[in-house]
Amino acid sequence: MRILVTGAAGFIGSHVVDRLLARGDLVIGMDNFDPFYSPAEKRSNLAGALANPRFTLLEADITDLAAMDRAFAGPRSDAVVHLAAKVGVRPSLADPVGYERVNVGGTRTVLDAAGRSGVRAFVFASSSSVYGNAARVPFREGDADPSPISPYAATKLAAEAACRDHQARVGGAMICLRFFTAYGPHQRPDLAIRKFVTLMRAGLPIPVFGDGGTERDYTWIEDIVDGVLKAVDRSVEGREEFEIINLGSGRPVRLDELVALLSRTLGVPLLVDRQPMQPGDVARTWADISKAQDLLRWAPQTKLESGIRQFTAKPLT
Ligand SMILES: NC(=O)c1ccc[n+]([C@@H]2O[C@H](COP(=O)([O-])OP(=O)(O)OC[C@H]3O[C@@H](n4cnc5c(N)ncnc54)[C@H](O)[C@@H]3O)[C@@H](O)[C@H]2O)c1
């Protein structure tokens, strides 16, 4: 197939690109190398892909409609995987307008250009953060009225709504995947596991926000990528559908358990710098993954202990 991937140079995008290429697909990767973290690191994420003749890199901004029309010109893509976004809950508090412009406006732009070019299969990267501090756990896709508590989360919910109205007007298959804290090689430097491992290896204390009782449903990157590829394959089967699907491990872990596991695995003492809970951070995430099991035949394969062992055995970037 011919697949267009936005946000291709990022953490999840670069893994998706590599796996699509490995199975023989033709991939057009798009990214603007946003400076949120090192563009050089993003380029190195794509080192393998750039050596593959079935890969084309387009440096473009998803908010630029003319650039998106150019990107979608030429042979029609069988599917789009839309991962490009301004990421991170905490930084979104300082720039809600910028997050809205890229995550909602940019998604609209990609949807419009894809629709005009006749693409009928679309997979969108949403987030567990849309559930906010929902009282009922595990979080289910059908739960009424998700209530985001950060600008980032609100933009992901608004982008899901844009995907929904696009599918209602244009048709085709639209799958919004709500990712639950992905971790693994190429992980973003702002995210907990990589940040903690870096500090622990340097003998520095790790900042722990709150009393250590917050919980996250950490999901191994290869499991996330399996889910993305299964969603792509479902989306090209010709159904007319709009689906929201959780991709998480289904096993929430407390922050104090996570840092203890990291310290044991690395064999270094645990030095903690306690800090107050941060605005925008939710108390816990916990995915109900029965819909992913039913619709995608997907189940996570990697337990946290094993993922952390694999992650810490290699250089972090
Ligand atoms: N990592 C996670 O745990 C997680 C959890 C939930 C949702 N998500 C979502 O998954 C997607 C990928 O996240 P990630 O962790 O790989 O982040 P990332 O920052 O590593 O990747 C995002 C990529 O998008 C690119 N980008 C940003 N703005 C752009 C623009 N205007 N035009 C073109 N490209 C642009 C960036 O340069 C980057 O390479 C994002 O949509 C994110 O919101 C990630």
The ligand as an SDF file (V2000), in Angstrom:
LIG
                    3D

 44 48  0  0  0  0  0  0  0  0999 V2000
    3.7290    9.4470   23.1580 N   0  0  0  0  0  0  0  0  0  0  0  0
    2.5940    9.1980   23.7810 C   0  0  0  0  0  0  0  0  0  0  0  0
    2.5740    8.5630   24.8280 O   0  0  0  0  0  0  0  0  0  0  0  0
    1.2860    9.7090   23.2120 C   0  0  0  0  0  0  0  0  0  0  0  0
    0.1130    9.4930   23.9680 C   0  0  0  0  0  0  0  0  0  0  0  0
   -1.1000    9.9320   23.4600 C   0  0  0  0  0  0  0  0  0  0  0  0
   -1.1520   10.5370   22.2120 C   0  0  0  0  0  0  0  0  0  0  0  0
   -0.0060   10.7420   21.5030 N   0  0  0  0  0  0  0  0  0  0  0  0
   -0.1100   11.3730   20.1870 C   0  0  0  0  0  0  0  0  0  0  0  0
    0.6210   10.6060   19.2420 O   0  0  0  0  0  0  0  0  0  0  0  0
    1.1980   11.4740   18.2690 C   0  0  0  0  0  0  0  0  0  0  0  0
    2.7010   11.2560   18.1910 C   0  0  0  0  0  0  0  0  0  0  0  0
    3.2640   11.5720   19.4620 O   0  0  0  0  0  0  0  0  0  0  0  0
    4.8130   11.3720   19.7900 P   0  0  0  0  0  0  0  0  0  0  0  0
    4.9250   11.0220   21.2190 O   0  0  0  0  0  0  0  0  0  0  0  0
    5.4300   10.5130   18.7520 O   0  0  0  0  0  0  0  0  0  0  0  0
    5.3270   12.8910   19.6460 O   0  0  0  0  0  0  0  0  0  0  0  0
    6.5520   13.5170   18.8200 P   0  0  0  0  0  0  0  0  0  0  0  0
    6.6560   14.9400   19.2260 O   0  0  0  0  0  0  0  0  0  0  0  0
    7.7530   12.6590   18.9880 O   0  0  0  0  0  0  0  0  0  0  0  0
    6.0330   13.4100   17.3240 O   0  0  0  0  0  0  0  0  0  0  0  0
    5.1830   14.3840   16.7310 C   0  0  0  0  0  0  0  0  0  0  0  0
    5.8100   14.8170   15.4310 C   0  0  0  0  0  0  0  0  0  0  0  0
    4.9470   15.7850   14.8150 O   0  0  0  0  0  0  0  0  0  0  0  0
    5.7490   16.7930   14.2370 C   0  0  0  0  0  0  0  0  0  0  0  0
    4.9710   18.0280   14.1300 N   0  0  0  0  0  0  0  0  0  0  0  0
    4.5980   18.8610   15.1400 C   0  0  0  0  0  0  0  0  0  0  0  0
    3.9460   19.9190   14.6430 N   0  0  0  0  0  0  0  0  0  0  0  0
    3.8930   19.7490   13.2970 C   0  0  0  0  0  0  0  0  0  0  0  0
    3.3610   20.5300   12.2300 C   0  0  0  0  0  0  0  0  0  0  0  0
    2.7480   21.7040   12.4640 N   0  0  0  0  0  0  0  0  0  0  0  0
    3.4930   20.0730   10.9600 N   0  0  0  0  0  0  0  0  0  0  0  0
    4.1310   18.8910   10.7200 C   0  0  0  0  0  0  0  0  0  0  0  0
    4.6640   18.1110   11.6870 N   0  0  0  0  0  0  0  0  0  0  0  0
    4.5450   18.5500   12.9630 C   0  0  0  0  0  0  0  0  0  0  0  0
    6.9340   16.9490   15.1750 C   0  0  0  0  0  0  0  0  0  0  0  0
    8.0770   17.5330   14.5470 O   0  0  0  0  0  0  0  0  0  0  0  0
    7.1750   15.5030   15.6230 C   0  0  0  0  0  0  0  0  0  0  0  0
    8.1780   14.8730   14.8400 O   0  0  0  0  0  0  0  0  0  0  0  0
    0.8050   12.8890   18.6670 C   0  0  0  0  0  0  0  0  0  0  0  0
   -0.3690   13.2470   17.9550 O   0  0  0  0  0  0  0  0  0  0  0  0
    0.4910   12.7620   20.1370 C   0  0  0  0  0  0  0  0  0  0  0  0
   -0.4070   13.7560   20.5660 O   0  0  0  0  0  0  0  0  0  0  0  0
    1.2220   10.3390   21.9740 C   0  0  0  0  0  0  0  0  0  0  0  0
  1  2  1  0
  2  3  2  0
  2  4  1  0
  4  5  1  0
  4 44  2  0
  5  6  2  0
  6  7  1  0
  7  8  2  0
  8  9  1  0
  8 44  1  0
  9 10  1  0
  9 42  1  0
 10 11  1  0
 11 12  1  0
 11 40  1  0
 12 13  1  0
 13 14  1  0
 14 15  2  0
 14 16  1  0
 14 17  1  0
 17 18  1  0
 18 19  2  0
 18 20  1  0
 18 21  1  0
 21 22  1  0
 22 23  1  0
 23 24  1  0
 23 38  1  0
 24 25  1  0
 25 26  1  0
 25 36  1  0
 26 27  1  0
 26 35  1  0
 27 28  2  0
 28 29  1  0
 29 30  1  0
 29 35  2  0
 30 31  1  0
 30 32  2  0
 32 33  1  0
 33 34  2  0
 34 35  1  0
 36 37  1  0
 36 38  1  0
 38 39  1  0
 40 41  1  0
 40 42  1  0
 42 43  1  0
M  CHG  2   8   1  16  -1
M  END
$$$$
